[in-house]
């Protein structure tokens, strides 16, 4: 059976250790840790055509990859429905 004083002593040691952890890194200030909240309007301000993928075909890479994938798909579907 554990004595009540021993349990209380463990709790106080844990509290002391937690206090030391809070002060462990002096470079981190509470101001830096505070989360910056943005409004819905601020989030939607920077969404443009790139976000929705409207300009993905302009660089030409996606067109080549899709053409190869489409050719494979057409041959597989051709065997299924033939």
PLY file of the C-alpha trace (Angstrom):
ply
format ascii 1.0
element vertex 82
property float x
property float y
property float z
element edge 81
property int vertex1
property int vertex2
end_header
0.00 0.00 0.00
1.36 3.43 -1.03
1.50 6.06 1.66
-0.37 9.33 0.94
2.73 11.45 1.66
4.69 9.53 -0.97
2.01 10.19 -3.61
1.90 13.88 -2.66
5.68 14.04 -2.94
5.59 12.54 -6.44
2.96 15.05 -7.49
5.01 17.97 -6.24
8.09 16.64 -8.06
6.06 16.39 -11.27
4.84 19.97 -10.83
8.40 21.18 -10.31
9.58 19.33 -13.42
6.73 20.82 -15.46
7.69 24.29 -14.26
11.27 23.74 -15.36
10.12 22.60 -18.79
8.16 25.79 -19.31
11.27 27.85 -18.63
13.61 25.51 -20.52
13.78 27.43 -23.80
14.19 31.17 -23.26
14.32 31.82 -27.03
10.66 30.98 -27.51
8.46 33.80 -26.41
4.73 33.42 -25.79
4.16 36.02 -28.47
5.70 33.75 -31.13
3.70 30.78 -29.95
0.37 32.58 -30.20
-1.63 31.33 -33.15
-2.54 33.94 -35.73
-6.22 33.64 -36.56
-7.31 34.57 -40.07
-10.79 35.42 -41.18
-12.52 33.58 -44.00
-12.11 36.65 -46.19
-8.35 36.67 -45.61
-8.12 32.99 -46.50
-10.03 33.41 -49.75
-8.11 36.52 -50.86
-5.23 34.54 -52.37
-7.21 31.79 -54.09
-6.97 32.13 -57.85
-6.93 29.98 -60.98
-3.79 28.14 -59.91
-5.55 26.84 -56.81
-8.28 25.24 -58.91
-5.81 23.92 -61.50
-6.95 26.06 -64.42
-3.40 26.81 -65.55
-1.89 23.35 -65.09
-1.71 22.69 -68.83
0.32 25.79 -69.65
3.71 24.20 -68.90
3.12 21.19 -71.20
4.21 18.55 -68.70
0.70 17.63 -67.63
-0.44 17.28 -71.23
2.27 14.69 -71.96
1.55 12.69 -68.81
-2.20 12.71 -69.42
-1.72 11.65 -73.06
0.32 8.62 -71.99
-2.19 7.69 -69.27
-5.08 8.15 -71.70
-3.43 5.84 -74.25
-3.02 3.11 -71.61
-6.60 3.59 -70.46
-7.97 3.40 -74.01
-6.15 0.12 -74.69
-7.42 -1.43 -71.44
-10.98 -0.26 -72.05
-10.74 -1.44 -75.67
-10.03 -4.98 -74.48
-12.92 -4.88 -72.01
-15.56 -3.66 -74.46
-14.27 -5.41 -77.59
0 1
1 2
2 3
3 4
4 5
5 6
6 7
7 8
8 9
9 10
10 11
11 12
12 13
13 14
14 15
15 16
16 17
17 18
18 19
19 20
20 21
21 22
22 23
23 24
24 25
25 26
26 27
27 28
28 29
29 30
30 31
31 32
32 33
33 34
34 35
35 36
36 37
37 38
38 39
39 40
40 41
41 42
42 43
43 44
44 45
45 46
46 47
47 48
48 49
49 50
50 51
51 52
52 53
53 54
54 55
55 56
56 57
57 58
58 59
59 60
60 61
61 62
62 63
63 64
64 65
65 66
66 67
67 68
68 69
69 70
70 71
71 72
72 73
73 74
74 75
75 76
76 77
77 78
78 79
79 80
80 81
